[in-house]
Amino acid sequence: HKEVAEMLGISVGTSKSQLFYAKKRLRESISKILGQ
């Protein structure tokens, strides 16, 4: 996370929370697709 945060110029906490939300959205999208 440290490398990502440095590349994007953000804090490590921000990169972790954004990764968490990105994974959550991805899971929701996949479950919608599979649920059709």
DSSP file (Angstrom, degrees, kcal/mol; ACC not computed):
  #  RESIDUE AA STRUCTURE BP1 BP2  ACC     N-H-->O    O-->H-N    N-H-->O    O-->H-N    TCO  KAPPA ALPHA  PHI   PSI    X-CA   Y-CA   Z-CA
    1    1 A H     >        0   0    0      0, 0.0     4,-2.9     0, 0.0     5,-0.2   0.000 360.0 360.0 360.0 -31.9    0.0    0.0    0.0
    2    2 A K  H  >  +     0   0    0      1,-0.2     4,-2.4     2,-0.2     5,-0.2   0.923 360.0  48.1 -61.7 -44.1    2.9    2.3    0.7
    3    3 A E  H  > S+     0   0    0      2,-0.2     4,-2.5     1,-0.2    -1,-0.2   0.924 113.0  48.4 -62.9 -44.1    4.1    2.2   -2.9
    4    4 A V  H  > S+     0   0    0      1,-0.2     4,-2.5     2,-0.2     5,-0.2   0.933 111.4  50.1 -60.7 -46.4    0.6    2.8   -4.3
    5    5 A A  H  X>S+     0   0    0     -4,-2.9     5,-2.4     1,-0.2     4,-1.1   0.900 111.9  47.9 -60.6 -41.6    0.1    5.7   -1.9
    6    6 A E  H  <5S+     0   0    0     -4,-2.4    -1,-0.2     3,-0.2    -2,-0.2   0.905 111.4  50.1 -67.4 -40.5    3.4    7.3   -2.9
    7    7 A M  H  <5S+     0   0    0     -4,-2.5    -2,-0.2     1,-0.2    -1,-0.2   0.908 118.3  38.4 -62.9 -41.5    2.7    6.8   -6.6
    8    8 A L  H  <5S-     0   0    0     -4,-2.5    -1,-0.2    -5,-0.2    -2,-0.2   0.553 109.1-122.6 -88.1  -7.7   -0.7    8.5   -6.3
    9    9 A G  T  <5S+     0   0    0     -4,-1.1     2,-0.2     1,-0.3    -3,-0.2   0.852  71.5 117.9  70.5  34.5    0.5   11.1   -3.8
   10   10 A I      < -     0   0    0     -5,-2.4    -1,-0.3    -6,-0.2    -2,-0.1  -0.764  69.7 -87.0-124.9 172.4   -2.0   10.0   -1.1
   11   11 A S     >  -     0   0    0     -2,-0.2     4,-2.0     1,-0.1     5,-0.2  -0.393  34.3-117.4 -77.1 158.5   -1.8    8.6    2.4
   12   12 A V  H  > S+     0   0    0      1,-0.2     4,-2.3     2,-0.2     5,-0.2   0.886 115.9  55.8 -62.6 -38.5   -1.6    4.9    3.0
   13   13 A G  H  > S+     0   0    0      1,-0.2     4,-2.4     2,-0.2    -1,-0.2   0.896 106.7  50.1 -60.6 -40.8   -4.9    5.0    4.9
   14   14 A T  H  > S+     0   0    0      1,-0.2     4,-2.6     2,-0.2     5,-0.2   0.913 109.8  50.2 -64.3 -42.7   -6.6    6.5    1.8
   15   15 A S  H  X S+     0   0    0     -4,-2.0     4,-2.1     1,-0.2    -2,-0.2   0.890 111.5  48.9 -65.4 -37.5   -5.2    3.9   -0.5
   16   16 A K  H  X S+     0   0    0     -4,-2.3     4,-2.3     2,-0.2    -2,-0.2   0.926 113.0  46.1 -66.9 -44.0   -6.4    1.1    1.8
   17   17 A S  H  X S+     0   0    0     -4,-2.4     4,-2.4     1,-0.2    -2,-0.2   0.893 113.2  49.6 -68.2 -37.6   -9.9    2.5    2.1
   18   18 A Q  H  X S+     0   0    0     -4,-2.6     4,-2.4     2,-0.2    -1,-0.2   0.894 110.9  50.0 -66.8 -38.0  -10.1    3.1   -1.7
   19   19 A L  H  X S+     0   0    0     -4,-2.1     4,-2.4    -5,-0.2    -2,-0.2   0.911 110.0  51.6 -63.8 -42.1   -9.0   -0.4   -2.3
   20   20 A F  H  X S+     0   0    0     -4,-2.3     4,-2.1     1,-0.2    -2,-0.2   0.934 112.9  43.9 -59.8 -47.8  -11.6   -1.7    0.1
   21   21 A Y  H  X S+     0   0    0     -4,-2.4     4,-2.6     2,-0.2    -1,-0.2   0.865 111.5  53.9 -68.8 -35.0  -14.4    0.2   -1.6
   22   22 A A  H  X S+     0   0    0     -4,-2.4     4,-2.4     2,-0.2    -1,-0.2   0.924 110.5  46.5 -63.6 -43.6  -13.2   -0.8   -5.1
   23   23 A K  H  X S+     0   0    0     -4,-2.4     4,-2.6     2,-0.2    -2,-0.2   0.896 111.8  51.8 -64.0 -39.5  -13.2   -4.5   -4.1
   24   24 A K  H  X S+     0   0    0     -4,-2.1     4,-2.2     2,-0.2    -2,-0.2   0.932 111.5  45.7 -63.4 -46.5  -16.7   -4.0   -2.6
   25   25 A R  H  X S+     0   0    0     -4,-2.6     4,-2.5     2,-0.2    -1,-0.2   0.901 112.0  52.5 -62.9 -40.5  -18.1   -2.4   -5.8
   26   26 A L  H  X S+     0   0    0     -4,-2.4     4,-2.6     1,-0.2    -2,-0.2   0.928 109.5  48.6 -61.3 -46.0  -16.4   -5.1   -7.9
   27   27 A R  H  X S+     0   0    0     -4,-2.6     4,-2.5     1,-0.2    -1,-0.2   0.906 111.4  50.2 -60.5 -42.0  -18.1   -7.9   -5.8
   28   28 A E  H  X S+     0   0    0     -4,-2.2     4,-1.9     2,-0.2    -1,-0.2   0.905 111.1  48.8 -64.5 -41.0  -21.4   -6.1   -6.1
   29   29 A S  H  X S+     0   0    0     -4,-2.5     4,-2.2     2,-0.2    -2,-0.2   0.923 112.2  48.4 -63.2 -44.5  -21.1   -5.8   -9.9
   30   30 A I  H  X S+     0   0    0     -4,-2.6     4,-2.8     1,-0.2     5,-0.2   0.911 110.4  50.4 -63.9 -42.8  -20.1   -9.5  -10.2
   31   31 A S  H  X S+     0   0    0     -4,-2.5     4,-1.7     1,-0.2    -1,-0.2   0.859 109.7  51.5 -66.9 -32.9  -23.0  -10.7   -8.1
   32   32 A K  H  X S+     0   0    0     -4,-1.9     4,-0.6     2,-0.2    -1,-0.2   0.930 112.0  46.6 -65.1 -44.7  -25.4   -8.6  -10.2
   33   33 A I  H >< S+     0   0    0     -4,-2.2     3,-0.9     1,-0.2    -2,-0.2   0.932 116.1  44.0 -62.7 -46.7  -24.1  -10.1  -13.4
   34   34 A L  H 3< S+     0   0    0     -4,-2.8    -1,-0.2     1,-0.2    -2,-0.2   0.786 108.6  59.7 -69.9 -26.6  -24.2  -13.7  -12.0
   35   35 A G  H 3<        0   0    0     -4,-1.7    -1,-0.2    -5,-0.2    -2,-0.2   0.593 360.0 360.0 -79.0 -10.0  -27.6  -13.1  -10.5
   36   36 A Q    <<        0   0    0     -3,-0.9    -1,-0.2    -4,-0.6    -2,-0.1   0.488 360.0 360.0 -74.0 360.0  -29.2  -12.3  -13.8
